[in-house]
Amino acid sequence: MRIVMYVPPSGSLESPVSAEALLTAAHDAATLLGDRSATAGIALARPPAYGIDDEMRARAGLLIAEAIGSAEIALRAAETALDKGAPGELGDRFVLAGLLARSGLAATALLRAEEHRLAAALVRVAGEGEGPAAQRLDPIGGDFAAESFAVRAAEAARTERTGDPLLPLHDIVAEDRHALFWQVAACLADRALAAGAPEEALHRAAAAAVARALAAIDDGEGIAPAAMRLAYRLDGAQQLDDHLLAGTLAAGRIASLAAMLAIRAAIPFDDARAMLTDPARFAVLLRACDVERGIAAAMILALALGLDRGFGPDPAEGAAVLIEAYSLLPVDRARADVRRARLDPHYRDALAALAGRAC
């Protein structure tokens, strides 16, 4: 990627530019993402509605169906008592029973679908390949070869040969995966009970199947731990520099970038990845990492263009406002704000309210 020093034209900004405005925009985006994640199951279970476009709905729906199917296969294999009836028919029952709205699976699937779309858009925006900076993620031999290979293997497990996204079970948050397996086990048990299976023995079999199926999943194979291991090694070798961040963004390697930013900002991987869903939150995170302004400007603009859906305000104009506010936000304040993501949500919201600002 060729880093372009982006400087917004003076006098062309219509929005007030200040550090406070940047933080408020980031907080508003975080709240919107939280609300959207909380209602994702309900939204995806309904007919198409404003807020989730057809492409994202279709991809998220396929990922949900595949996750349910994978859990069903694992549970059937773990206990013969649950291996009744034709396989692959639980998806509709799962949704109609309202189970999708009771777990985080829908939000995870939607995030994965949107991450896949963003990755492709970033590559299109960059237009010149990964460049030498991002190529450092894939050394041939050397100190980081094993970690780099693990990241590439995890990335491959998340993408079909056709280029469509996948959602491996080990990439689903443990709590949501736990809920998914118990819910699918309930669907299988309900079918067996209707066929006359003894209830107590069936419940014991379901519990055993869930325990065995979950134990067979290795969380260490997921994209998050793999990307974090590589980022730690790069940081230890003092190679986690601004140019590597920019090149990784241009290559569309969202998880790797989230891990690098997580290390530099000293926050969890999931928090860093969530901040890549909005240009304002991304700008605050880059400031917390003390990324040089010219490089940060190019990255903020690229993300804004990558996230753009073709309607609403001009993403370049919005990015210009964020870039001008970037230098006005002290690094220490950005770091404190970003690290607040680790606090309990109720505590964090109360602190923001007491400070006179919505979180």
C-alpha positions as a Markdown table, in Angstrom:
| # | Residue | x | y | z |
|---|---|---|---|---|
| 1 | Met | 0.0 | 0.0 | 0.0 |
| 2 | Arg | 1.3 | 3.5 | -0.8 |
| 3 | Ile | 0.6 | 5.7 | 2.2 |
| 4 | Val | -1.0 | 8.9 | 1.1 |
| 5 | Met | -0.8 | 11.8 | 3.5 |
| 6 | Tyr | -4.4 | 13.0 | 3.5 |
| 7 | Val | -5.0 | 16.6 | 4.5 |
| 8 | Pro | -8.6 | 17.8 | 4.6 |
| 9 | Pro | -9.3 | 21.1 | 2.8 |
| 10 | Ser | -9.4 | 24.1 | 5.2 |
| 11 | Gly | -12.8 | 25.8 | 5.6 |
| 12 | Ser | -14.8 | 22.9 | 4.1 |
| 13 | Leu | -16.0 | 21.4 | 7.3 |
| 14 | Glu | -19.6 | 21.9 | 8.3 |
| 15 | Ser | -19.5 | 19.9 | 11.6 |
| 16 | Pro | -17.9 | 21.4 | 14.8 |
| 17 | Val | -14.4 | 20.0 | 15.1 |
| 18 | Ser | -13.1 | 19.3 | 18.6 |
| 19 | Ala | -11.8 | 16.5 | 20.7 |
| 20 | Glu | -15.1 | 16.3 | 22.6 |
| 21 | Ala | -17.0 | 16.0 | 19.3 |
| 22 | Leu | -14.8 | 13.1 | 18.3 |
| 23 | Leu | -15.3 | 11.3 | 21.6 |
| 24 | Thr | -19.1 | 11.9 | 21.5 |
| 25 | Ala | -19.3 | 10.5 | 18.0 |
| 26 | Ala | -17.3 | 7.4 | 19.0 |
| 27 | His | -19.5 | 6.9 | 22.1 |
| 28 | Asp | -22.7 | 7.2 | 20.0 |
| 29 | Ala | -21.4 | 4.6 | 17.6 |
| 30 | Ala | -20.5 | 2.3 | 20.4 |
| 31 | Thr | -24.1 | 2.6 | 21.8 |
| 32 | Leu | -25.6 | 2.0 | 18.4 |
| 33 | Leu | -23.5 | -1.1 | 17.9 |
| 34 | Gly | -24.5 | -2.4 | 21.3 |
| 35 | Asp | -28.2 | -1.9 | 20.6 |
| 36 | Arg | -27.8 | -3.4 | 17.2 |
| 37 | Ser | -26.0 | -6.5 | 18.5 |
| 38 | Ala | -28.6 | -6.9 | 21.3 |
| 39 | Thr | -31.5 | -6.9 | 18.7 |
| 40 | Ala | -29.7 | -8.8 | 15.9 |
| 41 | Gly | -31.5 | -12.1 | 16.6 |
| 42 | Ile | -34.9 | -10.4 | 16.5 |
| 43 | Ala | -34.1 | -8.4 | 13.4 |
| 44 | Leu | -32.8 | -11.3 | 11.4 |
| 45 | Ala | -35.7 | -13.5 | 12.3 |
| 46 | Arg | -38.1 | -10.9 | 10.9 |
| 47 | Pro | -38.8 | -10.2 | 7.2 |
| 48 | Pro | -36.3 | -7.8 | 5.5 |
| 49 | Ala | -36.3 | -4.5 | 7.2 |
| 50 | Tyr | -34.4 | -1.2 | 7.1 |
| 51 | Gly | -31.0 | -1.4 | 8.9 |
| 52 | Ile | -29.7 | -4.7 | 7.6 |
| 53 | Asp | -29.3 | -4.8 | 3.8 |
| 54 | Asp | -30.2 | -7.9 | 1.8 |
| 55 | Glu | -26.5 | -9.0 | 1.3 |
| 56 | Met | -25.7 | -8.9 | 5.0 |
| 57 | Arg | -29.0 | -10.6 | 5.9 |
| 58 | Ala | -28.4 | -13.4 | 3.4 |
| 59 | Arg | -24.8 | -14.0 | 4.5 |
| 60 | Ala | -25.6 | -13.8 | 8.2 |
| 61 | Gly | -28.6 | -16.2 | 7.6 |
| 62 | Leu | -26.3 | -18.7 | 5.9 |
| 63 | Leu | -23.7 | -18.5 | 8.7 |
| 64 | Ile | -26.4 | -19.0 | 11.3 |
| 65 | Ala | -27.7 | -22.1 | 9.5 |
| 66 | Glu | -24.2 | -23.5 | 9.1 |
| 67 | Ala | -23.4 | -23.0 | 12.8 |
| 68 | Ile | -26.7 | -24.7 | 13.8 |
| 69 | Gly | -25.9 | -27.5 | 11.4 |
| 70 | Ser | -22.4 | -28.0 | 12.7 |
| 71 | Ala | -23.6 | -28.1 | 16.3 |
| 72 | Glu | -26.3 | -30.7 | 15.3 |
| 73 | Ile | -23.7 | -32.9 | 13.6 |
| 74 | Ala | -21.4 | -32.8 | 16.6 |
| 75 | Leu | -24.2 | -33.6 | 19.1 |
| 76 | Arg | -25.6 | -36.4 | 16.9 |
| 77 | Ala | -22.1 | -37.9 | 16.7 |
| 78 | Ala | -21.7 | -37.6 | 20.5 |
| 79 | Glu | -24.9 | -39.4 | 21.5 |
| 80 | Thr | -26.9 | -41.9 | 19.6 |
| 81 | Ala | -30.0 | -41.0 | 21.7 |
| 82 | Leu | -30.0 | -37.6 | 19.9 |
| 83 | Asp | -29.3 | -39.1 | 16.4 |
| 84 | Lys | -33.0 | -39.4 | 15.4 |
| 85 | Gly | -34.8 | -38.2 | 12.3 |
| 86 | Ala | -33.4 | -36.5 | 9.2 |
| 87 | Pro | -30.4 | -34.2 | 9.8 |
| 88 | Gly | -30.2 | -30.6 | 8.7 |
| 89 | Glu | -33.8 | -29.7 | 9.5 |
| 90 | Leu | -33.4 | -27.8 | 12.8 |
| 91 | Gly | -32.8 | -24.3 | 11.4 |
| 92 | Asp | -36.4 | -23.3 | 10.9 |
| 93 | Arg | -37.5 | -24.8 | 14.2 |
| 94 | Phe | -34.7 | -23.0 | 15.9 |
| 95 | Val | -35.8 | -19.6 | 14.5 |
| 96 | Leu | -39.6 | -20.1 | 14.9 |
| 97 | Ala | -39.2 | -21.1 | 18.5 |
| 98 | Gly | -37.5 | -17.8 | 19.2 |
| 99 | Leu | -34.2 | -19.3 | 20.1 |
| 100 | Leu | -32.2 | -17.1 | 17.7 |
| 101 | Ala | -33.3 | -14.0 | 19.7 |
| 102 | Arg | -32.1 | -15.6 | 23.0 |
| 103 | Ser | -28.5 | -16.0 | 22.0 |
| 104 | Gly | -25.6 | -14.0 | 20.7 |
| 105 | Leu | -25.3 | -16.2 | 17.5 |
| 106 | Ala | -27.1 | -13.7 | 15.3 |
| 107 | Ala | -24.9 | -10.8 | 16.4 |
| 108 | Thr | -21.8 | -12.9 | 15.8 |
| 109 | Ala | -22.9 | -14.0 | 12.4 |
| 110 | Leu | -23.8 | -10.4 | 11.4 |
| 111 | Leu | -20.4 | -9.2 | 12.6 |
| 112 | Arg | -18.7 | -11.9 | 10.6 |
| 113 | Ala | -20.7 | -11.1 | 7.4 |
| 114 | Glu | -19.9 | -7.4 | 7.8 |
| 115 | Glu | -16.2 | -8.0 | 8.5 |
| 116 | His | -16.0 | -10.1 | 5.3 |
| 117 | Arg | -17.7 | -7.3 | 3.3 |
| 118 | Leu | -15.4 | -4.7 | 4.8 |
| 119 | Ala | -12.3 | -6.7 | 4.1 |
| 120 | Ala | -13.1 | -6.9 | 0.4 |
| 121 | Ala | -14.0 | -3.2 | 0.3 |
| 122 | Leu | -10.7 | -2.2 | 1.9 |
| 123 | Val | -8.7 | -4.2 | -0.7 |
| 124 | Arg | -10.7 | -2.4 | -3.4 |
| 125 | Val | -10.0 | 1.0 | -1.9 |
| 126 | Ala | -6.3 | 0.3 | -1.6 |
| 127 | Gly | -6.1 | -1.0 | -5.1 |
| 128 | Glu | -2.4 | -1.8 | -5.0 |
| 129 | Gly | -2.0 | -5.1 | -3.1 |
| 130 | Glu | -0.6 | -5.5 | 0.4 |
| 131 | Gly | 2.7 | -3.7 | -0.2 |
| 132 | Pro | 5.9 | -4.4 | 1.7 |
| 133 | Ala | 4.5 | -3.4 | 5.2 |
| 134 | Ala | 1.8 | -6.1 | 5.2 |
| 135 | Gln | 4.1 | -8.6 | 3.7 |
| 136 | Arg | 6.0 | -8.6 | 7.0 |
| 137 | Leu | 3.0 | -10.6 | 8.3 |
| 138 | Asp | 4.0 | -13.5 | 6.1 |
| 139 | Pro | 7.8 | -14.1 | 6.5 |
| 140 | Ile | 9.3 | -17.1 | 4.7 |
| 141 | Gly | 11.1 | -18.7 | 7.6 |
| 142 | Gly | 12.3 | -16.4 | 10.4 |
| 143 | Asp | 11.1 | -15.8 | 13.9 |
| 144 | Phe | 7.4 | -15.3 | 13.1 |
| 145 | Ala | 6.8 | -18.0 | 10.5 |
| 146 | Ala | 4.9 | -20.3 | 12.9 |
| 147 | Glu | 2.6 | -17.6 | 14.2 |
| 148 | Ser | 2.1 | -16.2 | 10.7 |
| 149 | Phe | 1.1 | -19.6 | 9.3 |
| 150 | Ala | -1.4 | -20.1 | 12.2 |
| 151 | Val | -3.1 | -16.8 | 11.3 |
| 152 | Arg | -3.3 | -17.7 | 7.7 |
| 153 | Ala | -4.7 | -21.1 | 8.6 |
| 154 | Ala | -7.3 | -19.5 | 10.8 |
| 155 | Glu | -8.2 | -17.0 | 8.0 |
| 156 | Ala | -8.6 | -19.9 | 5.6 |
| 157 | Ala | -10.9 | -21.7 | 7.9 |
| 158 | Arg | -13.2 | -18.6 | 7.9 |
| 159 | Thr | -13.5 | -18.4 | 4.1 |
| 160 | Glu | -15.1 | -20.8 | 1.6 |
| 161 | Arg | -13.3 | -21.7 | -1.6 |
| 162 | Thr | -15.9 | -19.7 | -3.4 |
| 163 | Gly | -14.8 | -16.6 | -1.3 |
| 164 | Asp | -17.9 | -16.5 | 0.9 |
| 165 | Pro | -17.4 | -16.1 | 4.6 |
| 166 | Leu | -17.5 | -19.0 | 7.1 |
| 167 | Leu | -18.1 | -18.9 | 10.9 |
| 168 | Pro | -16.1 | -21.8 | 12.5 |
| 169 | Leu | -17.5 | -22.9 | 15.9 |
| 170 | His | -14.2 | -21.9 | 17.6 |
| 171 | Asp | -14.7 | -18.3 | 16.5 |
| 172 | Ile | -18.0 | -18.1 | 18.3 |
| 173 | Val | -17.6 | -16.6 | 21.8 |
| 174 | Ala | -17.6 | -19.3 | 24.4 |
| 175 | Glu | -20.8 | -18.1 | 26.1 |
| 176 | Asp | -22.7 | -18.0 | 22.9 |
| 177 | Arg | -21.3 | -21.3 | 21.7 |
| 178 | His | -22.4 | -22.9 | 25.0 |
| 179 | Ala | -25.9 | -21.5 | 24.5 |
| 180 | Leu | -26.0 | -22.7 | 20.9 |
| 181 | Phe | -25.1 | -26.3 | 21.8 |
| 182 | Trp | -27.7 | -26.5 | 24.6 |
| 183 | Gln | -30.3 | -25.0 | 22.3 |
| 184 | Val | -29.6 | -27.4 | 19.5 |
| 185 | Ala | -29.6 | -30.2 | 22.0 |
| 186 | Ala | -33.0 | -29.1 | 23.1 |
| 187 | Cys | -34.3 | -29.2 | 19.5 |
| 188 | Leu | -33.0 | -32.8 | 19.1 |
| 189 | Ala | -34.3 | -33.8 | 22.5 |
| 190 | Asp | -37.7 | -32.4 | 21.7 |
| 191 | Arg | -37.9 | -34.5 | 18.6 |
| 192 | Ala | -36.8 | -37.6 | 20.4 |
| 193 | Leu | -39.4 | -37.0 | 23.2 |
| 194 | Ala | -42.1 | -36.6 | 20.6 |
| 195 | Ala | -41.1 | -40.0 | 19.3 |
| 196 | Gly | -41.5 | -41.5 | 22.8 |
| 197 | Ala | -38.0 | -41.5 | 24.2 |
| 198 | Pro | -37.7 | -41.8 | 28.1 |
| 199 | Glu | -37.3 | -38.2 | 29.4 |
| 200 | Glu | -34.8 | -38.6 | 32.2 |
| 201 | Ala | -32.4 | -40.8 | 30.2 |
| 202 | Leu | -32.7 | -38.4 | 27.2 |
| 203 | His | -31.8 | -35.4 | 29.4 |
| 204 | Arg | -28.7 | -37.2 | 30.7 |
| 205 | Ala | -27.7 | -38.1 | 27.1 |
| 206 | Ala | -28.2 | -34.5 | 26.0 |
| 207 | Ala | -26.0 | -33.2 | 28.9 |
| 208 | Ala | -23.3 | -35.7 | 28.0 |
| 209 | Ala | -23.4 | -34.9 | 24.3 |
| 210 | Val | -23.1 | -31.1 | 25.0 |
| 211 | Ala | -20.1 | -31.7 | 27.3 |
| 212 | Arg | -18.3 | -33.9 | 24.8 |
| 213 | Ala | -19.0 | -31.7 | 21.8 |
| 214 | Leu | -17.9 | -28.5 | 23.5 |
| 215 | Ala | -14.7 | -30.2 | 24.9 |
| 216 | Ala | -13.7 | -31.2 | 21.3 |
| 217 | Ile | -13.5 | -27.6 | 20.2 |
| 218 | Asp | -10.1 | -26.0 | 20.6 |
| 219 | Asp | -10.4 | -22.3 | 21.2 |
| 220 | Gly | -6.7 | -21.9 | 20.4 |
| 221 | Glu | -7.4 | -22.5 | 16.7 |
| 222 | Gly | -9.6 | -19.4 | 16.4 |
| 223 | Ile | -8.6 | -16.3 | 14.6 |
| 224 | Ala | -8.5 | -14.1 | 17.7 |
| 225 | Pro | -5.8 | -16.1 | 19.7 |
| 226 | Ala | -3.8 | -16.7 | 16.5 |
| 227 | Ala | -3.8 | -13.1 | 15.6 |
| 228 | Met | -2.9 | -12.1 | 19.1 |
| 229 | Arg | 0.0 | -14.5 | 19.3 |
| 230 | Leu | 1.5 | -13.0 | 16.1 |
| 231 | Ala | 0.9 | -9.4 | 17.3 |
| 232 | Tyr | 2.6 | -10.2 | 20.6 |
| 233 | Arg | 5.7 | -11.5 | 18.7 |
| 234 | Leu | 5.8 | -8.5 | 16.4 |
| 235 | Asp | 5.5 | -6.2 | 19.4 |
| 236 | Gly | 8.3 | -8.0 | 21.2 |
| 237 | Ala | 10.5 | -7.5 | 18.2 |
| 238 | Gln | 9.5 | -3.8 | 18.0 |
| 239 | Gln | 8.0 | -4.3 | 14.6 |
| 240 | Leu | 4.4 | -3.2 | 15.4 |
| 241 | Asp | 4.9 | 0.2 | 13.7 |
| 242 | Asp | 2.4 | 2.5 | 12.0 |
| 243 | His | 3.3 | 1.4 | 8.5 |
| 244 | Leu | 2.5 | -2.2 | 9.4 |
| 245 | Leu | -0.9 | -1.1 | 10.7 |
| 246 | Ala | -1.6 | 0.8 | 7.5 |
| 247 | Gly | -0.5 | -2.1 | 5.3 |
| 248 | Thr | -2.6 | -4.6 | 7.3 |
| 249 | Leu | -5.7 | -2.4 | 6.9 |
| 250 | Ala | -5.1 | -2.1 | 3.1 |
| 251 | Ala | -4.8 | -5.9 | 2.9 |
| 252 | Gly | -8.2 | -6.2 | 4.4 |
| 253 | Arg | -6.9 | -8.4 | 7.3 |
| 254 | Ile | -9.3 | -7.1 | 9.9 |
| 255 | Ala | -8.5 | -9.6 | 12.6 |
| 256 | Ser | -4.8 | -9.1 | 12.4 |
| 257 | Leu | -5.2 | -5.3 | 12.5 |
| 258 | Ala | -7.5 | -5.7 | 15.6 |
| 259 | Ala | -4.9 | -7.8 | 17.3 |
| 260 | Met | -2.2 | -5.2 | 16.6 |
| 261 | Leu | -4.3 | -2.3 | 17.8 |
| 262 | Ala | -5.3 | -4.3 | 20.9 |
| 263 | Ile | -1.6 | -4.8 | 21.8 |
| 264 | Arg | -0.7 | -1.2 | 21.2 |
| 265 | Ala | -3.7 | 0.1 | 23.2 |
| 266 | Ala | -3.6 | -2.6 | 25.9 |
| 267 | Ile | -7.2 | -3.6 | 25.4 |
| 268 | Pro | -8.9 | -6.9 | 24.6 |
| 269 | Phe | -9.1 | -8.2 | 21.0 |
| 270 | Asp | -12.9 | -8.1 | 20.9 |
| 271 | Asp | -12.9 | -4.4 | 22.0 |
| 272 | Ala | -10.4 | -3.5 | 19.3 |
| 273 | Arg | -12.3 | -5.3 | 16.6 |
| 274 | Ala | -15.6 | -3.6 | 17.6 |
| 275 | Met | -13.9 | -0.3 | 17.1 |
| 276 | Leu | -13.2 | -1.1 | 13.5 |
| 277 | Thr | -17.0 | -0.9 | 12.7 |
| 278 | Asp | -17.1 | 2.9 | 12.8 |
| 279 | Pro | -14.7 | 5.6 | 11.6 |
| 280 | Ala | -15.1 | 7.7 | 14.7 |
| 281 | Arg | -14.3 | 4.9 | 17.1 |
| 282 | Phe | -11.5 | 3.9 | 14.8 |
| 283 | Ala | -10.0 | 7.4 | 14.9 |
| 284 | Val | -10.1 | 7.4 | 18.7 |
| 285 | Leu | -8.4 | 4.0 | 18.8 |
| 286 | Leu | -5.7 | 5.1 | 16.4 |
| 287 | Arg | -5.1 | 8.2 | 18.5 |
| 288 | Ala | -4.8 | 6.0 | 21.6 |
| 289 | Cys | -2.1 | 4.1 | 19.8 |
| 290 | Asp | -0.4 | 7.4 | 18.9 |
| 291 | Val | -0.4 | 6.7 | 15.2 |
| 292 | Glu | 1.3 | 9.5 | 13.2 |
| 293 | Arg | -1.4 | 11.9 | 11.9 |
| 294 | Gly | -0.7 | 11.4 | 8.1 |
| 295 | Ile | -0.8 | 7.7 | 8.4 |
| 296 | Ala | -3.9 | 7.8 | 10.7 |
| 297 | Ala | -5.6 | 10.2 | 8.2 |
| 298 | Ala | -5.1 | 7.7 | 5.3 |
| 299 | Met | -6.4 | 4.8 | 7.5 |
| 300 | Ile | -9.5 | 6.7 | 8.7 |
| 301 | Leu | -10.4 | 7.7 | 5.1 |
| 302 | Ala | -9.9 | 4.1 | 3.9 |
| 303 | Leu | -12.1 | 2.7 | 6.6 |
| 304 | Ala | -14.8 | 5.3 | 6.0 |
| 305 | Leu | -14.8 | 4.5 | 2.3 |
| 306 | Gly | -14.8 | 0.8 | 3.1 |
| 307 | Leu | -17.7 | 1.0 | 5.4 |
| 308 | Asp | -19.8 | 3.2 | 3.1 |
| 309 | Arg | -22.9 | 1.6 | 1.7 |
| 310 | Gly | -23.5 | 4.1 | -1.0 |
| 311 | Phe | -26.2 | 6.2 | 0.8 |
| 312 | Gly | -26.1 | 8.9 | 3.5 |
| 313 | Pro | -23.4 | 11.5 | 4.0 |
| 314 | Asp | -20.3 | 11.6 | 1.9 |
| 315 | Pro | -17.8 | 9.4 | 3.8 |
| 316 | Ala | -14.8 | 11.5 | 2.7 |
| 317 | Glu | -16.4 | 14.6 | 4.2 |
| 318 | Gly | -17.1 | 12.7 | 7.4 |
| 319 | Ala | -13.5 | 11.4 | 7.5 |
| 320 | Ala | -12.2 | 15.0 | 7.0 |
| 321 | Val | -14.0 | 16.1 | 10.2 |
| 322 | Leu | -12.6 | 13.2 | 12.1 |
| 323 | Ile | -9.0 | 13.8 | 10.8 |
| 324 | Glu | -9.1 | 17.5 | 11.8 |
| 325 | Ala | -10.3 | 16.5 | 15.3 |
| 326 | Tyr | -7.6 | 13.8 | 15.6 |
| 327 | Ser | -4.8 | 16.1 | 16.4 |
| 328 | Leu | -6.9 | 18.0 | 18.9 |
| 329 | Leu | -7.5 | 14.9 | 21.0 |
| 330 | Pro | -4.7 | 14.3 | 23.5 |
| 331 | Val | -3.2 | 10.8 | 23.4 |
| 332 | Asp | -3.6 | 10.2 | 27.1 |
| 333 | Arg | -7.3 | 11.1 | 27.0 |
| 334 | Ala | -7.9 | 8.8 | 24.0 |
| 335 | Arg | -6.2 | 5.9 | 25.8 |
| 336 | Ala | -8.3 | 6.5 | 28.9 |
| 337 | Asp | -11.4 | 6.6 | 26.8 |
| 338 | Val | -10.6 | 3.4 | 24.9 |
| 339 | Arg | -9.7 | 1.5 | 28.0 |
| 340 | Arg | -13.0 | 2.3 | 29.5 |
| 341 | Ala | -14.4 | -0.3 | 27.2 |
| 342 | Arg | -13.1 | -2.9 | 29.7 |
| 343 | Leu | -15.3 | -1.5 | 32.5 |
| 344 | Asp | -18.7 | -2.9 | 33.4 |
| 345 | Pro | -21.3 | -1.3 | 31.0 |
| 346 | His | -23.5 | 0.1 | 33.8 |
| 347 | Tyr | -20.5 | 1.6 | 35.6 |
| 348 | Arg | -19.2 | 3.1 | 32.3 |
| 349 | Asp | -22.6 | 4.5 | 31.4 |
| 350 | Ala | -23.0 | 6.1 | 34.8 |
| 351 | Leu | -19.6 | 7.7 | 34.6 |
| 352 | Ala | -20.4 | 9.1 | 31.2 |
| 353 | Ala | -23.8 | 10.4 | 32.4 |
| 354 | Leu | -22.1 | 12.1 | 35.4 |
| 355 | Ala | -19.7 | 13.7 | 33.0 |
| 356 | Gly | -22.6 | 15.1 | 31.1 |
| 357 | Arg | -22.1 | 13.0 | 28.0 |
| 358 | Ala | -24.0 | 10.0 | 26.7 |
| 359 | Cys | -21.8 | 6.9 | 26.4 |
